[in-house]
Amino acid sequence: MTETQLQDPQLENFVLTETQKQRFQVLVHGLTDTCWDTCMGWPSNRLDSKTEVCIMNCVERFIDATTFITRRLMNTTKYRSDAPLVFQ
Amino acid sequence: MDTLSTGSLSGAQKEELMDQVKQQIAIANAQELLTKMSEKCFKKCINKPGTALDNSEQKCIAMCMDRYMDAWNLVSRTYSSRIQRERNNM
């Protein structure tokens, strides 16, 4: 993007915040999908506490797993500008 | 400049543009939720599709939708407090 294309600070700021907000929303949609399959039994009158705990743990562990995978991939992978992924 | 030139937009036009973008985002999110809910609640509630949605299937779907919303909100809260925690630890 050249500087001349983004010259309106108000709009630039708007796009940045909305992008950030939407990234969050997309992750919540995805996590709900995954954790629903992992935790949900037969739908009843309310979310029971066992399911609630399961969903909360599911979200936390999913993030942990993603962080773990990212770290491990970074450690086992050499990043070079000419060849993006070179495994050792 | 061939791309969208924002320098020539008036304040009101800018507001309108931002409102439209926000509305489109809201629609996209509602569609995503609708797709997910339909998929999940169909799987949970309709084992053998009959000639019509019977009463118990409808009840199950209604309940499933409410629980899916609960789950969505819980995930949202959990995720955002995790982000907050990570930020505080930095």
N, CA and C atoms of all chains as a GROMACS GRO file, in nm:
protein
  534
    1MET      N    1   0.083  -0.120   0.000
    1MET     CA    2   0.000   0.000   0.000
    1MET      C    3   0.088   0.125   0.000
    2THR      N    4   0.063   0.213  -0.090
    2THR     CA    5   0.141   0.337  -0.091
    2THR      C    6   0.081   0.438   0.005
    3GLU      N    7   0.160   0.534   0.042
    3GLU     CA    8   0.111   0.630   0.141
    3GLU      C    9  -0.003   0.715   0.088
    4THR      N   10   0.001   0.738  -0.041
    4THR     CA   11  -0.102   0.825  -0.097
    4THR      C   12  -0.240   0.760  -0.091
    5GLN      N   13  -0.244   0.624  -0.082
    5GLN     CA   14  -0.375   0.558  -0.081
    5GLN      C   15  -0.443   0.565   0.055
    6LEU      N   16  -0.364   0.568   0.160
    6LEU     CA   17  -0.423   0.578   0.293
    6LEU      C   18  -0.384   0.711   0.355
    7GLN      N   19  -0.458   0.810   0.320
    7GLN     CA   20  -0.420   0.941   0.370
    7GLN      C   21  -0.522   0.994   0.471
    8ASP      N   22  -0.628   0.916   0.489
    8ASP     CA   23  -0.732   0.960   0.580
    8ASP      C   24  -0.716   0.887   0.713
    9PRO      N   25  -0.665   0.953   0.815
    9PRO     CA   26  -0.640   0.884   0.942
    9PRO      C   27  -0.765   0.827   1.005
   10GLN      N   28  -0.877   0.896   0.988
   10GLN     CA   29  -1.002   0.848   1.047
   10GLN      C   30  -1.044   0.714   0.987
   11LEU      N   31  -1.037   0.707   0.853
   11LEU     CA   32  -1.075   0.583   0.786
   11LEU      C   33  -0.973   0.473   0.810
   12GLU      N   34  -0.848   0.511   0.813
   12GLU     CA   35  -0.743   0.414   0.836
   12GLU      C   36  -0.765   0.349   0.973
   13ASN      N   37  -0.791   0.434   1.070
   13ASN     CA   38  -0.817   0.387   1.205
   13ASN      C   39  -0.940   0.296   1.210
   14PHE      N   40  -1.043   0.337   1.138
   14PHE     CA   41  -1.167   0.259   1.132
   14PHE      C   42  -1.142   0.119   1.077
   15VAL      N   43  -1.069   0.113   0.964
   15VAL     CA   44  -1.040  -0.016   0.901
   15VAL      C   45  -0.958  -0.104   0.994
   16LEU      N   46  -0.860  -0.045   1.061
   16LEU     CA   47  -0.776  -0.123   1.152
   16LEU      C   48  -0.856  -0.182   1.267
   17THR      N   49  -0.941  -0.099   1.331
   17THR     CA   50  -1.019  -0.151   1.444
   17THR      C   51  -1.120  -0.254   1.399
   18GLU      N   52  -1.186  -0.228   1.287
   18GLU     CA   53  -1.287  -0.324   1.240
   18GLU      C   54  -1.222  -0.457   1.202
   19THR      N   55  -1.103  -0.450   1.142
   19THR     CA   56  -1.031  -0.572   1.105
   19THR      C   57  -0.998  -0.653   1.230
   20GLN      N   58  -0.949  -0.582   1.330
   20GLN     CA   59  -0.915  -0.646   1.457
   20GLN      C   60  -1.039  -0.711   1.519
   21LYS      N   61  -1.149  -0.636   1.521
   21LYS     CA   62  -1.273  -0.687   1.579
   21LYS      C   63  -1.322  -0.811   1.504
   22GLN      N   64  -1.309  -0.805   1.371
   22GLN     CA   65  -1.357  -0.916   1.290
   22GLN      C   66  -1.270  -1.040   1.307
   23ARG      N   67  -1.139  -1.018   1.324
   23ARG     CA   68  -1.049  -1.131   1.348
   23ARG      C   69  -1.092  -1.204   1.475
   24PHE      N   70  -1.128  -1.128   1.575
   24PHE     CA   71  -1.178  -1.185   1.700
   24PHE      C   72  -1.305  -1.266   1.676
   25GLN      N   73  -1.398  -1.205   1.604
   25GLN     CA   74  -1.526  -1.272   1.575
   25GLN      C   75  -1.506  -1.404   1.502
   26VAL      N   76  -1.418  -1.403   1.402
   26VAL     CA   77  -1.392  -1.524   1.324
   26VAL      C   78  -1.338  -1.635   1.414
   27LEU      N   79  -1.248  -1.597   1.505
   27LEU     CA   80  -1.193  -1.695   1.598
   27LEU      C   81  -1.299  -1.750   1.691
   28VAL      N   82  -1.389  -1.663   1.736
   28VAL     CA   83  -1.495  -1.709   1.825
   28VAL      C   84  -1.588  -1.807   1.752
   29HIS      N   85  -1.621  -1.775   1.626
   29HIS     CA   86  -1.703  -1.868   1.547
   29HIS      C   87  -1.635  -2.005   1.538
   30GLY      N   88  -1.505  -2.004   1.508
   30GLY     CA   89  -1.430  -2.128   1.492
   30GLY      C   90  -1.418  -2.206   1.621
   31LEU      N   91  -1.388  -2.135   1.730
   31LEU     CA   92  -1.372  -2.200   1.861
   31LEU      C   93  -1.505  -2.257   1.909
   32THR      N   94  -1.613  -2.185   1.886
   32THR     CA   95  -1.744  -2.234   1.927
   32THR      C   96  -1.775  -2.364   1.852
   33ASP      N   97  -1.745  -2.366   1.725
   33ASP     CA   98  -1.765  -2.485   1.642
   33ASP      C   99  -1.689  -2.605   1.702
   34THR      N  100  -1.558  -2.585   1.723
   34THR     CA  101  -1.474  -2.693   1.775
   34THR      C  102  -1.519  -2.738   1.914
   35CYS      N  103  -1.541  -2.642   2.003
   35CYS     CA  104  -1.569  -2.676   2.142
   35CYS      C  105  -1.712  -2.730   2.160
   36TRP      N  106  -1.802  -2.690   2.074
   36TRP     CA  107  -1.937  -2.746   2.076
   36TRP      C  108  -1.929  -2.896   2.048
   37ASP      N  109  -1.854  -2.933   1.944
   37ASP     CA  110  -1.839  -3.075   1.910
   37ASP      C  111  -1.771  -3.152   2.023
   38THR      N  112  -1.676  -3.087   2.088
   38THR     CA  113  -1.602  -3.154   2.195
   38THR      C  114  -1.684  -3.169   2.322
   39CYS      N  115  -1.765  -3.070   2.354
   39CYS     CA  116  -1.824  -3.062   2.488
   39CYS      C  117  -1.974  -3.088   2.497
   40MET      N  118  -2.046  -3.068   2.388
   40MET     CA  119  -2.190  -3.063   2.399
   40MET      C  120  -2.257  -3.200   2.392
   41GLY      N  121  -2.340  -3.228   2.491
   41GLY     CA  122  -2.422  -3.347   2.486
   41GLY      C  123  -2.557  -3.312   2.428
   42TRP      N  124  -2.661  -3.370   2.484
   42TRP     CA  125  -2.796  -3.339   2.437
   42TRP      C  126  -2.836  -3.199   2.483
   43PRO      N  127  -2.884  -3.113   2.392
   43PRO     CA  128  -2.922  -2.978   2.436
   43PRO      C  129  -3.038  -2.980   2.536
   44SER      N  130  -3.019  -2.912   2.650
   44SER     CA  131  -3.125  -2.907   2.750
   44SER      C  132  -3.164  -2.762   2.778
   45ASN      N  133  -3.235  -2.743   2.889
   45ASN     CA  134  -3.288  -2.610   2.920
   45ASN      C  135  -3.182  -2.504   2.945
   46ARG      N  136  -3.069  -2.547   2.991
   46ARG     CA  137  -2.960  -2.452   3.010
   46ARG      C  138  -2.826  -2.523   2.994
   47LEU      N  139  -2.721  -2.444   2.978
   47LEU     CA  140  -2.587  -2.499   2.967
   47LEU      C  141  -2.546  -2.545   3.107
   48ASP      N  142  -2.531  -2.675   3.129
   48ASP     CA  143  -2.495  -2.718   3.265
   48ASP      C  144  -2.349  -2.686   3.294
   49SER      N  145  -2.316  -2.689   3.424
   49SER     CA  146  -2.184  -2.639   3.465
   49SER      C  147  -2.072  -2.727   3.410
   50LYS      N  148  -2.100  -2.855   3.393
   50LYS     CA  149  -1.998  -2.945   3.340
   50LYS      C  150  -1.961  -2.903   3.196
   51THR      N  151  -2.064  -2.874   3.119
   51THR     CA  152  -2.041  -2.829   2.981
   51THR      C  153  -1.969  -2.694   2.978
   52GLU      N  154  -2.010  -2.605   3.070
   52GLU     CA  155  -1.946  -2.473   3.077
   52GLU      C  156  -1.797  -2.486   3.102
   53VAL      N  157  -1.761  -2.568   3.203
   53VAL     CA  158  -1.620  -2.588   3.235
   53VAL      C  159  -1.547  -2.648   3.115
   54CYS      N  160  -1.610  -2.743   3.052
   54CYS     CA  161  -1.550  -2.807   2.935
   54CYS      C  162  -1.523  -2.704   2.825
   55ILE      N  163  -1.620  -2.617   2.798
   55ILE     CA  164  -1.602  -2.516   2.693
   55ILE      C  165  -1.489  -2.420   2.728
   56MET      N  166  -1.486  -2.376   2.855
   56MET     CA  167  -1.380  -2.284   2.895
   56MET      C  168  -1.242  -2.349   2.882
   57ASN      N  169  -1.231  -2.474   2.928
   57ASN     CA  170  -1.104  -2.545   2.914
   57ASN      C  171  -1.067  -2.566   2.768
   58CYS      N  172  -1.168  -2.596   2.689
   58CYS     CA  173  -1.147  -2.620   2.546
   58CYS      C  174  -1.086  -2.496   2.479
   59VAL      N  175  -1.141  -2.379   2.511
   59VAL     CA  176  -1.088  -2.254   2.453
   59VAL      C  177  -0.943  -2.233   2.496
   60GLU      N  178  -0.919  -2.246   2.628
   60GLU     CA  179  -0.783  -2.222   2.680
   60GLU      C  180  -0.683  -2.320   2.620
   61ARG      N  181  -0.718  -2.448   2.614
   61ARG     CA  182  -0.624  -2.549   2.564
   61ARG      C  183  -0.604  -2.535   2.413
   62PHE      N  184  -0.708  -2.490   2.344
   62PHE     CA  185  -0.691  -2.470   2.200
   62PHE      C  186  -0.586  -2.361   2.175
   63ILE      N  187  -0.594  -2.254   2.253
   63ILE     CA  188  -0.496  -2.146   2.240
   63ILE      C  189  -0.357  -2.197   2.278
   64ASP      N  190  -0.348  -2.274   2.390
   64ASP     CA  191  -0.219  -2.332   2.430
   64ASP      C  192  -0.160  -2.418   2.319
   65ALA      N  193  -0.246  -2.503   2.262
   65ALA     CA  194  -0.199  -2.593   2.156
   65ALA      C  195  -0.147  -2.513   2.036
   66THR      N  196  -0.222  -2.407   2.000
   66THR     CA  197  -0.179  -2.323   1.888
   66THR      C  198  -0.043  -2.259   1.916
   67THR      N  199  -0.027  -2.208   2.040
   67THR     CA  200   0.099  -2.147   2.079
   67THR      C  201   0.212  -2.250   2.074
   68PHE      N  202   0.185  -2.368   2.128
   68PHE     CA  203   0.284  -2.476   2.129
   68PHE      C  204   0.328  -2.511   1.987
   69ILE      N  205   0.229  -2.529   1.899
   69ILE     CA  206   0.258  -2.565   1.760
   69ILE      C  207   0.340  -2.455   1.692
   70THR      N  208   0.300  -2.330   1.717
   70THR     CA  209   0.373  -2.218   1.656
   70THR      C  210   0.519  -2.220   1.699
   71ARG      N  211   0.541  -2.233   1.832
   71ARG     CA  212   0.678  -2.235   1.884
   71ARG      C  213   0.759  -2.349   1.825
   72ARG      N  214   0.699  -2.468   1.826
   72ARG     CA  215   0.772  -2.585   1.780
   72ARG      C  216   0.806  -2.574   1.632
   73LEU      N  217   0.711  -2.523   1.557
   73LEU     CA  218   0.734  -2.506   1.414
   73LEU      C  219   0.846  -2.405   1.389
   74MET      N  220   0.848  -2.301   1.470
   74MET     CA  221   0.952  -2.199   1.456
   74MET      C  222   1.089  -2.258   1.487
   75ASN      N  223   1.094  -2.346   1.588
   75ASN     CA  224   1.221  -2.404   1.629
   75ASN      C  225   1.275  -2.506   1.530
   76THR      N  226   1.182  -2.576   1.464
   76THR     CA  227   1.228  -2.681   1.374
   76THR      C  228   1.236  -2.632   1.230
   77THR      N  229   1.206  -2.507   1.212
   77THR     CA  230   1.203  -2.455   1.076
   77THR      C  231   1.299  -2.338   1.061
   78LYS      N  232   1.371  -2.338   0.955
   78LYS     CA  233   1.461  -2.227   0.927
   78LYS      C  234   1.387  -2.131   0.835
   79TYR      N  235   1.377  -2.009   0.878
   79TYR     CA  236   1.312  -1.912   0.791
   79TYR      C  237   1.415  -1.836   0.710
   80ARG      N  238   1.398  -1.838   0.582
   80ARG     CA  239   1.483  -1.759   0.495
   80ARG      C  240   1.395  -1.682   0.399
   81SER      N  241   1.443  -1.568   0.361
   81SER     CA  242   1.360  -1.484   0.275
   81SER      C  243   1.340  -1.545   0.136
   82ASP      N  244   1.437  -1.618   0.086
   82ASP     CA  245   1.422  -1.673  -0.048
   82ASP      C  246   1.344  -1.804  -0.049
   83ALA      N  247   1.355  -1.882   0.056
   83ALA     CA  248   1.278  -2.006   0.066
   83ALA      C  249   1.206  -2.005   0.200
   84PRO      N  250   1.077  -1.978   0.200
   84PRO     CA  251   1.001  -1.957   0.323
   84PRO      C  252   1.008  -2.072   0.424
   85LEU      N  253   0.997  -2.195   0.380
   85LEU     CA  254   0.996  -2.305   0.476
   85LEU      C  255   1.100  -2.409   0.440
   86VAL      N  256   1.204  -2.418   0.523
   86VAL     CA  257   1.305  -2.521   0.502
   86VAL      C  258   1.319  -2.602   0.629
   87PHE      N  259   1.284  -2.729   0.624
   87PHE     CA  260   1.290  -2.812   0.744
   87PHE      C  261   1.430  -2.868   0.764
   88GLN      N  262   1.472  -2.866   0.888
   88GLN     CA  263   1.608  -2.913   0.917
   88GLN      C  264   1.613  -3.064   0.928
   89MET      N  265  -0.524   0.869  -0.894
   89MET     CA  266  -0.529   0.742  -0.822
   89MET      C  267  -0.650   0.660  -0.870
   90ASP      N  268  -0.625   0.535  -0.903
   90ASP     CA  269  -0.733   0.450  -0.952
   90ASP      C  270  -0.815   0.392  -0.837
   91THR      N  271  -0.747   0.369  -0.726
   91THR     CA  272  -0.818   0.310  -0.612
   91THR      C  273  -0.906   0.413  -0.544
   92LEU      N  274  -0.983   0.363  -0.451
   92LEU     CA  275  -1.076   0.448  -0.377
   92LEU      C  276  -1.006   0.570  -0.319
   93SER      N  277  -1.051   0.684  -0.362
   93SER     CA  278  -0.990   0.806  -0.311
   93SER      C  279  -1.074   0.859  -0.196
   94THR      N  280  -1.016   0.857  -0.078
   94THR     CA  281  -1.095   0.895   0.038
   94THR      C  282  -1.079   1.042   0.073
   95GLY      N  283  -0.978   1.102   0.013
   95GLY     CA  284  -0.951   1.242   0.045
   95GLY      C  285  -1.064   1.333   0.007
   96SER      N  286  -1.142   1.293  -0.096
   96SER     CA  287  -1.247   1.380  -0.146
   96SER      C  288  -1.382   1.353  -0.081
   97LEU      N  289  -1.388   1.261   0.014
   97LEU     CA  290  -1.516   1.232   0.079
   97LEU      C  291  -1.547   1.336   0.185
   98SER      N  292  -1.671   1.374   0.190
   98SER     CA  293  -1.711   1.467   0.295
   98SER      C  294  -1.731   1.390   0.424
   99GLY      N  295  -1.743   1.461   0.533
   99GLY     CA  296  -1.762   1.397   0.663
   99GLY      C  297  -1.883   1.305   0.665
  100ALA      N  298  -1.992   1.353   0.607
  100ALA     CA  299  -2.114   1.273   0.605
  100ALA      C  300  -2.098   1.149   0.520
  101GLN      N  301  -2.027   1.164   0.407
  101GLN     CA  302  -2.004   1.049   0.320
  101GLN      C  303  -1.918   0.944   0.389
  102LYS      N  304  -1.823   0.993   0.466
  102LYS     CA  305  -1.738   0.901   0.539
  102LYS      C  306  -1.819   0.823   0.642
  103GLU      N  307  -1.905   0.895   0.714
  103GLU     CA  308  -1.991   0.829   0.812
  103GLU      C  309  -2.075   0.722   0.746
  104GLU      N  310  -2.129   0.756   0.629
  104GLU     CA  311  -2.214   0.663   0.557
  104GLU      C  312  -2.137   0.539   0.516
  105LEU      N  313  -2.016   0.563   0.466
  105LEU     CA  314  -1.930   0.452   0.425
  105LEU      C  315  -1.902   0.358   0.542
  106MET      N  316  -1.868   0.418   0.656
  106MET     CA  317  -1.836   0.337   0.774
  106MET      C  318  -1.958   0.260   0.823
  107ASP      N  319  -2.074   0.325   0.819
  107ASP     CA  320  -2.198   0.258   0.858
  107ASP      C  321  -2.226   0.138   0.769
  108GLN      N  322  -2.205   0.159   0.638
  108GLN     CA  323  -2.230   0.050   0.544
  108GLN      C  324  -2.138  -0.068   0.569
  109VAL      N  325  -2.011  -0.035   0.592
  109VAL     CA  326  -1.914  -0.142   0.619
  109VAL      C  327  -1.954  -0.218   0.744
  110LYS      N  328  -1.991  -0.145   0.849
  110LYS     CA  329  -2.032  -0.210   0.973
  110LYS      C  330  -2.153  -0.301   0.953
  111GLN      N  331  -2.246  -0.253   0.872
  111GLN     CA  332  -2.366  -0.331   0.844
  111GLN      C  333  -2.333  -0.460   0.770
  112GLN      N  334  -2.242  -0.448   0.671
  112GLN     CA  335  -2.201  -0.567   0.595
  112GLN      C  336  -2.134  -0.668   0.687
  113ILE      N  337  -2.052  -0.618   0.778
  113ILE     CA  338  -1.983  -0.707   0.872
  113ILE      C  339  -2.085  -0.778   0.959
  114ALA      N  340  -2.184  -0.703   1.007
  114ALA     CA  341  -2.288  -0.762   1.093
  114ALA      C  342  -2.364  -0.870   1.018
  115ILE      N  343  -2.395  -0.844   0.891
  115ILE     CA  344  -2.466  -0.943   0.810
  115ILE      C  345  -2.381  -1.069   0.793
  116ALA      N  346  -2.253  -1.049   0.762
  116ALA     CA  347  -2.163  -1.164   0.743
  116ALA      C  348  -2.156  -1.248   0.869
  117ASN      N  349  -2.150  -1.182   0.985
  117ASN     CA  350  -2.144  -1.256   1.111
  117ASN      C  351  -2.272  -1.330   1.140
  118ALA      N  352  -2.386  -1.268   1.109
  118ALA     CA  353  -2.515  -1.334   1.130
  118ALA      C  354  -2.526  -1.456   1.040
  119GLN      N  355  -2.477  -1.442   0.916
  119GLN     CA  356  -2.482  -1.555   0.823
  119GLN      C  357  -2.396  -1.671   0.871
  120GLU      N  358  -2.280  -1.637   0.923
  120GLU     CA  359  -2.189  -1.740   0.974
  120GLU      C  360  -2.255  -1.815   1.090
  121LEU      N  361  -2.317  -1.739   1.180
  121LEU     CA  362  -2.386  -1.799   1.294
  121LEU      C  363  -2.500  -1.889   1.248
  122LEU      N  364  -2.576  -1.840   1.152
  122LEU     CA  365  -2.689  -1.917   1.098
  122LEU      C  366  -2.642  -2.049   1.037
  123THR      N  367  -2.535  -2.043   0.958
  123THR     CA  368  -2.480  -2.164   0.896
  123THR      C  369  -2.437  -2.264   1.001
  124LYS      N  370  -2.362  -2.214   1.101
  124LYS     CA  371  -2.310  -2.303   1.205
  124LYS      C  372  -2.424  -2.365   1.286
  125MET      N  373  -2.520  -2.281   1.326
  125MET     CA  374  -2.633  -2.329   1.405
  125MET      C  375  -2.711  -2.435   1.330
  126SER      N  376  -2.738  -2.410   1.203
  126SER     CA  377  -2.814  -2.506   1.124
  126SER      C  378  -2.742  -2.639   1.118
  127GLU      N  379  -2.613  -2.632   1.091
  127GLU     CA  380  -2.533  -2.755   1.080
  127GLU      C  381  -2.533  -2.831   1.213
  128LYS      N  382  -2.502  -2.760   1.322
  128LYS     CA  383  -2.490  -2.825   1.452
  128LYS      C  384  -2.623  -2.879   1.502
  129CYS      N  385  -2.729  -2.798   1.488
  129CYS     CA  386  -2.856  -2.838   1.547
  129CYS      C  387  -2.928  -2.942   1.460
  130PHE      N  388  -2.900  -2.940   1.332
  130PHE     CA  389  -2.954  -3.046   1.248
  130PHE      C  390  -2.894  -3.179   1.291
  131LYS      N  391  -2.762  -3.177   1.310
  131LYS     CA  392  -2.692  -3.300   1.351
  131LYS      C  393  -2.743  -3.351   1.485
  132LYS      N  394  -2.765  -3.258   1.580
  132LYS     CA  395  -2.808  -3.298   1.714
  132LYS      C  396  -2.951  -3.348   1.716
  133CYS      N  397  -3.037  -3.283   1.641
  133CYS     CA  398  -3.181  -3.302   1.662
  133CYS      C  399  -3.252  -3.388   1.558
  134ILE      N  400  -3.195  -3.401   1.440
  134ILE     CA  401  -3.266  -3.477   1.339
  134ILE      C  402  -3.185  -3.600   1.298
  135ASN      N  403  -3.224  -3.711   1.357
  135ASN     CA  404  -3.151  -3.834   1.330
  135ASN      C  405  -3.202  -3.903   1.205
  136LYS      N  406  -3.334  -3.911   1.198
  136LYS     CA  407  -3.395  -3.971   1.079
  136LYS      C  408  -3.494  -3.872   1.021
  137PRO      N  409  -3.457  -3.800   0.916
  137PRO     CA  410  -3.548  -3.701   0.859
  137PRO      C  411  -3.679  -3.766   0.811
  138GLY      N  412  -3.790  -3.720   0.867
  138GLY     CA  413  -3.920  -3.774   0.826
  138GLY      C  414  -3.985  -3.685   0.723
  139THR      N  415  -4.117  -3.696   0.710
  139THR     CA  416  -4.188  -3.618   0.609
  139THR      C  417  -4.209  -3.473   0.652
  140ALA      N  418  -4.196  -3.446   0.783
  140ALA     CA  419  -4.206  -3.308   0.832
  140ALA      C  420  -4.123  -3.294   0.958
  141LEU      N  421  -4.094  -3.169   0.996
  141LEU     CA  422  -4.026  -3.146   1.123
  141LEU      C  423  -4.128  -3.170   1.232
  142ASP      N  424  -4.113  -3.277   1.309
  142ASP     CA  425  -4.215  -3.301   1.411
  142ASP      C  426  -4.190  -3.215   1.535
  143ASN      N  427  -4.288  -3.223   1.625
  143ASN     CA  428  -4.286  -3.136   1.742
  143ASN      C  429  -4.160  -3.148   1.827
  144SER      N  430  -4.120  -3.272   1.850
  144SER     CA  431  -4.004  -3.290   1.937
  144SER      C  432  -3.876  -3.241   1.868
  145GLU      N  433  -3.871  -3.254   1.737
  145GLU     CA  434  -3.755  -3.204   1.663
  145GLU      C  435  -3.749  -3.051   1.672
  146GLN      N  436  -3.865  -2.988   1.658
  146GLN     CA  437  -3.869  -2.842   1.669
  146GLN      C  438  -3.826  -2.795   1.807
  147LYS      N  439  -3.873  -2.865   1.908
  147LYS     CA  440  -3.836  -2.829   2.045
  147LYS      C  441  -3.685  -2.843   2.063
  148CYS      N  442  -3.633  -2.953   2.014
  148CYS     CA  443  -3.490  -2.979   2.026
  148CYS      C  444  -3.410  -2.870   1.954
  149ILE      N  445  -3.453  -2.834   1.834
  149ILE     CA  446  -3.380  -2.731   1.758
  149ILE      C  447  -3.383  -2.597   1.831
  150ALA      N  448  -3.500  -2.561   1.885
  150ALA     CA  449  -3.511  -2.434   1.957
  150ALA      C  450  -3.415  -2.431   2.076
  151MET      N  451  -3.412  -2.541   2.149
  151MET     CA  452  -3.325  -2.551   2.265
  151MET      C  453  -3.178  -2.547   2.221
  152CYS      N  454  -3.148  -2.620   2.117
  152CYS     CA  455  -3.012  -2.626   2.064
  152CYS      C  456  -2.963  -2.488   2.021
  153MET      N  457  -3.051  -2.411   1.957
  153MET     CA  458  -3.013  -2.276   1.914
  153MET      C  459  -2.975  -2.190   2.035
  154ASP      N  460  -3.059  -2.198   2.140
  154ASP     CA  461  -3.030  -2.118   2.260
  154ASP      C  462  -2.898  -2.160   2.324
  155ARG      N  463  -2.874  -2.292   2.328
  155ARG     CA  464  -2.750  -2.341   2.388
  155ARG      C  465  -2.630  -2.303   2.301
  156TYR      N  466  -2.650  -2.302   2.169
  156TYR     CA  467  -2.539  -2.264   2.082
  156TYR      C  468  -2.500  -2.118   2.107
  157MET      N  469  -2.603  -2.034   2.126
  157MET     CA  470  -2.578  -1.892   2.159
  157MET      C  471  -2.505  -1.880   2.292
  158ASP      N  472  -2.550  -1.960   2.392
  158ASP     CA  473  -2.482  -1.960   2.522
  158ASP      C  474  -2.335  -1.997   2.504
  159ALA      N  475  -2.311  -2.102   2.427
  159ALA     CA  476  -2.175  -2.149   2.405
  159ALA      C  477  -2.093  -2.041   2.336
  160TRP      N  478  -2.153  -1.976   2.237
  160TRP     CA  479  -2.085  -1.870   2.162
  160TRP      C  480  -2.042  -1.758   2.257
  161ASN      N  481  -2.135  -1.716   2.340
  161ASN     CA  482  -2.105  -1.607   2.433
  161ASN      C  483  -2.000  -1.647   2.536
  162LEU      N  484  -2.008  -1.770   2.582
  162LEU     CA  485  -1.910  -1.819   2.678
  162LEU      C  486  -1.770  -1.824   2.615
  163VAL      N  487  -1.763  -1.874   2.493
  163VAL     CA  488  -1.635  -1.878   2.422
  163VAL      C  489  -1.580  -1.736   2.405
  164SER      N  490  -1.667  -1.645   2.366
  164SER     CA  491  -1.627  -1.507   2.347
  164SER      C  492  -1.570  -1.446   2.476
  165ARG      N  493  -1.640  -1.470   2.588
  165ARG     CA  494  -1.594  -1.418   2.717
  165ARG      C  495  -1.461  -1.481   2.757
  166THR      N  496  -1.453  -1.614   2.742
  166THR     CA  497  -1.330  -1.685   2.781
  166THR      C  498  -1.211  -1.639   2.698
  167TYR      N  499  -1.234  -1.628   2.569
  167TYR     CA  500  -1.127  -1.587   2.480
  167TYR      C  501  -1.080  -1.445   2.509
  168SER      N  502  -1.176  -1.355   2.533
  168SER     CA  503  -1.136  -1.217   2.555
  168SER      C  504  -1.067  -1.198   2.690
  169SER      N  505  -1.105  -1.278   2.791
  169SER     CA  506  -1.032  -1.265   2.918
  169SER      C  507  -0.893  -1.327   2.906
  170ARG      N  508  -0.879  -1.427   2.819
  170ARG     CA  509  -0.746  -1.483   2.794
  170ARG      C  510  -0.655  -1.377   2.729
  171ILE      N  511  -0.710  -1.308   2.631
  171ILE     CA  512  -0.633  -1.202   2.564
  171ILE      C  513  -0.590  -1.097   2.666
  172GLN      N  514  -0.684  -1.061   2.752
  172GLN     CA  515  -0.657  -0.961   2.857
  172GLN      C  516  -0.542  -1.009   2.946
  173ARG      N  517  -0.548  -1.136   2.987
  173ARG     CA  518  -0.445  -1.192   3.074
  173ARG      C  519  -0.308  -1.191   3.007
  174GLU      N  520  -0.307  -1.233   2.880
  174GLU     CA  521  -0.179  -1.236   2.806
  174GLU      C  522  -0.121  -1.096   2.796
  175ARG      N  523  -0.208  -0.999   2.776
  175ARG     CA  524  -0.164  -0.861   2.762
  175ARG      C  525  -0.101  -0.812   2.893
  176ASN      N  526  -0.166  -0.848   3.006
  176ASN     CA  527  -0.114  -0.807   3.136
  176ASN      C  528   0.020  -0.870   3.168
  177ASN      N  529   0.043  -0.991   3.111
  177ASN     CA  530   0.168  -1.061   3.138
  177ASN      C  531   0.284  -1.011   3.053
  178MET      N  532   0.252  -0.927   2.956
  178MET     CA  533   0.358  -0.885   2.865
  178MET      C  534   0.448  -0.777   2.923
   0.00000   0.00000   0.00000
